[in-house]
Amino acid sequence: MVFSMTMQTPGTSTPAPVFSQRRDWAADNVVGFMMKQAVDHPECISLAAGLVDPKTLPVEVTRQAAERMLGDDSMARTGLQYGTTEGSHRLRDLLLEYLAGLEETTVGELGIDRDQLMLSTGSQQMLALLCEAVLDPGDICLIADPTYYVMLGTVTGLGARAVAVDADEDGMRIDSLEQTLESLDGDGLLERVKMIYIVSDFDNPRSVSLAVERRQRLVEIAAGFSDRQRMLVVEDAAYRELYFDGSPRPSAWGFDEDGQTVALVQTFSKCFSPGLRVGFGVLPSDLVGPVRDLKGNQDFGSASFNQHLLATVLEDGLFAGHVEGLRGTYAAKRDVLASAATEYLGDIDGVDWLVPGGGLYIWMTVPEHVDAGFGGSLFNRAVEQEQVMYVPGDLCYIGVDGVRPRNRLRLSFGVEDSDRLAEGMARLARAIRAEL
């Protein structure tokens, strides 16, 4: 066989690279844009970043766990070796106990074993794997509007379609869900509905929780379609531990009587350390194999060392005290940001905000004529002149016919300290007043 090589003539253009259709579906990534804004404007006070407070990171707890782990030769070598795709048996067994505590039941009454619990690199990887396992191009995922904007990118990045379901201060409205399903059925699209996505506790962006009675009804509705096809409920519980009052609510997963309708996804990124990137999913039994295969093609399994480090934290009783302190810290910071909003914006008609009972965010609404959206005049004024950054709320909406509300703001009290939160709100208030 003879190979010939054609030399490019000097001065001619290089052919444009050819990318996959999935790359085109994933274009214009919002996360990349927001991160670039933070890098380009390091002087800004960030009410945008959904990061945890660096002062709360569990340095001493992690040091204690690492010293015990590395002091045991066998444990250290296990952590430094490849693990399995599903994840450490040791950590998965501990997570069954952890989950039973959250559900206020016993491990035996959970009705699962560790084979249905799979570890992932944060919760986002598990969300992406579930979407890959379930959604084909043209399929539909029903999502409360507004929602976690990264999930919107995950769905559309597979060529699937996110369809909005109305939500209120108790989360996804069941009447709207039923109406949406009826409308899709009338259009002959019901068979394309493969997934319902919910953030059950203190959601991103509004820090709103799905009412317990709605959790049960939602599972019943999804399960009711099982005679035709599975309509998988993906329950994202990333903020479940960050409640400021009371105790954790029962998950939607806990209402799934046969265990085949809901996939529960959780993470230790918000409640312990995002640097460890340890998440997990509790999966219907027939989804375990497909998700494991997809994950195996990606990474053979998440970082073994991090899994065994977290297992040591849980075994040694170091987690509960940390997360309890975390709740107190974030509750106090929520109060600072909410009080500053009242001080600087409380006298303006049309400016409202939700004060959450947990999570990391305050959701603010400004008068409709104020363009707070992506690339809008308020965002530009806030960043360029007042040097404060927020997440434009329109990024979190699916919208109807491409129309999204542009007068909403997501404000995070996660990463900045109390003094900078108050100053950030003062700067944002000046920017808002200038737009009125």
C-alpha positions, -999 to 999 in steps of 0.1 A, spaced: 0 0 0 13 34 -10 6 65 11 10 99 -3 11 132 16 -2 164 1 17 194 13 -4 224 22 3 254 -1 16 284 20 -11 310 25 -40 286 22 -64 282 52 -65 252 75 -97 232 72 -121 239 101 -121 212 127 -150 188 126 -167 183 160 -194 158 170 -231 167 172 -229 162 210 -203 190 211 -227 213 193 -255 204 217 -232 213 246 -221 246 232 -224 279 250 -219 264 284 -231 287 311 -208 275 338 -178 283 317 -190 318 312 -197 325 349 -163 311 358 -147 333 332 -165 364 347 -151 356 381 -115 352 367 -118 383 346 -131 404 376 -111 391 407 -119 424 425 -156 416 425 -175 405 456 -191 372 445 -227 367 454 -226 343 424 -204 315 433 -221 284 447 -189 275 465 -186 266 501 -171 290 527 -134 282 527 -132 288 564 -156 259 570 -135 234 551 -128 205 574 -90 208 576 -85 194 610 -111 166 606 -95 156 573 -60 157 589 -71 133 617 -87 109 592 -57 110 569 -33 103 597 -53 72 608 -57 60 573 -20 64 563 -9 51 597 -25 17 588 -4 2 560 -31 -20 547 -57 7 546 -32 31 530 -23 7 502 -60 0 496 -67 37 492 -37 43 469 -47 14 446 -73 12 419 -108 5 432 -139 -9 416 -162 10 393 -191 8 418 -168 21 446 -155 10 480 -175 -17 498 -164 -1 530 -178 33 522 -209 20 505 -218 0 537 -212 31 558 -234 51 534 -263 26 539 -261 35 577 -258 72 568 -289 71 545 -309 52 571 -302 80 596 -314 106 572 -345 86 564 -350 79 602 -352 42 597 -329 12 599 -306 -2 573 -328 -33 571 -359 -12 564 -343 7 536 -350 -23 514 -316 -22 495 -281 -34 499 -248 -19 488 -252 -33 453 -278 -6 445 -256 22 459 -229 34 435 -202 60 442 -194 88 418 -172 118 413 -195 143 430 -232 142 423 -229 159 389 -212 128 374 -241 106 387 -266 130 372 -248 129 339 -245 91 339 -283 87 346 -291 110 317 -268 91 294 -283 58 305 -319 69 301 -322 97 275 -319 95 237 -319 125 214 -354 138 212 -364 124 246 -380 146 272 -370 154 308 -396 173 329 -380 199 352 -394 224 377 -389 259 363 -365 275 374 -339 249 381 -302 240 385 -289 253 352 -261 228 349 -287 200 347 -303 219 318 -269 217 300 -266 181 308 -300 172 292 -296 194 261 -260 182 257 -274 147 249 -298 161 223 -328 156 247 -353 183 256 -360 199 290 -397 207 294 -408 232 321 -432 224 349 -444 253 370 -432 256 406 -441 277 436 -427 281 471 -434 244 478 -415 232 447 -428 215 416 -466 220 413 -484 186 409 -513 202 390 -488 216 365 -470 183 362 -503 165 354 -513 192 329 -479 190 312 -482 152 309 -517 156 295 -506 181 270 -476 160 259 -500 130 256 -523 151 234 -493 159 211 -483 123 209 -451 129 229 -459 111 261 -437 81 252 -407 104 249 -410 115 285 -383 94 301 -373 114 332 -386 139 359 -358 158 376 -363 174 411 -341 191 436 -360 180 467 -343 201 494 -333 238 493 -330 238 455 -306 257 433 -315 285 425 -343 294 450 -335 273 481 -371 260 479 -380 225 491 -405 202 476 -434 197 500 -435 162 515 -470 155 503 -459 165 468 -430 141 469 -453 112 475 -478 122 449 -450 128 423 -437 93 428 -472 79 425 -477 97 392 -444 85 377 -450 50 389 -485 50 373 -469 51 339 -448 20 346 -472 -2 327 -462 17 295 -426 27 302 -406 38 331 -407 75 338 -376 78 360 -376 103 388 -341 117 394 -340 132 429 -310 155 434 -305 159 472 -272 179 471 -283 203 498 -302 178 520 -280 182 550 -280 220 550 -312 226 569 -312 254 594 -342 245 615 -359 212 623 -346 179 608 -342 164 574 -374 156 554 -380 121 540 -368 118 505 -390 112 475 -370 80 471 -384 69 504 -419 69 489 -409 45 460 -424 13 473 -409 -11 448 -376 8 444 -379 10 406 -391 46 400 -367 69 418 -329 73 416 -316 93 446 -285 113 441 -265 129 469 -230 144 475 -206 153 502 -194 184 483 -217 209 500 -219 193 535 -182 182 538 -156 190 511 -160 197 474 -124 189 469 -130 152 477 -156 149 450 -175 121 466 -211 116 455 -234 86 453 -266 73 437 -292 49 450 -304 33 418 -333 10 407 -318 -25 404 -320 -26 366 -302 7 362 -271 -4 382 -255 -23 353 -260 3 326 -247 31 348 -218 10 359 -209 3 323 -210 39 313 -190 50 343 -164 22 336 -159 36 302 -152 70 317 -129 64 347 -129 28 359 -142 42 392 -139 74 412 -108 82 433 -102 53 458 -82 74 482 -110 99 486 -135 72 492 -115 56 520 -107 90 535 -144 98 538 -151 63 551 -126 70 579 -143 103 587 -177 85 590 -163 56 610 -145 78 635 -176 99 641 -160 131 627 -187 141 602 -218 149 624 -200 176 644 -187 192 613 -220 194 595 -237 207 626 -213 236 627 -217 242 590 -255 247 595 -249 273 621 -224 292 599 -246 293 569 -277 302 589 -258 332 603 -246 342 568 -281 339 554 -293 363 581 -266 388 573 -275 388 536 -312 389 542 -308 417 567 -287 437 543 -313 433 516 -339 447 540 -317 476 549 -307 486 514 -337 475 493 -366 471 517 -382 504 507 -384 497 469 -417 484 455 -412 454 433 -380 441 450 -387 409 469 -367 379 480 -371 345 496 -354 339 529 -346 302 529 -347 276 556 -315 260 543 -292 258 514 -269 285 500 -290 309 480 -314 338 483 -337 343 452 -345 379 444 -370 395 421 -367 431 408 -393 452 389 -400 438 354 -385 467 336 -351 461 352 -330 438 329 -311 417 354 -306 389 329 -276 374 312 -258 403 294 -284 428 307 -278 463 319 -280 455 356 -255 427 354 -231 448 335 -235 477 359 -231 455 389 -199 438 376 -182 467 359 -191 496 381 -201 483 415 -178 452 414 -203 427 427 -214 396 408 -246 375 409 -261 347 388 -287 361 364 -319 342 371 -328 338 334 -300 312 331 -320 290 354 -352 290 334 -362 267 306 -388 293 295 -417 291 271 -409 296 234 -375 309 243 -389 336 266 -374 336 301 -380 361 330 -351 386 331 -358 402 365 -345 374 388 -312 371 406 -296 342 424 -275 354 454 -252 331 471 -241 335 508 -217 305 505 -182 317 498 -179 353 511 -176 362 548 -203 383 566 -187 417 561 -183 411 523 -219 398 521 -232 430 536 -210 452 514 -219 431 484 -256 437 490 -250 474 494 -232 475 461 -259 455 444 -286 478 458 -268 509 443 -268 491 409 -305 482 412 -315 517 422 -296 531 392 -317 510 369 -351 520 383 
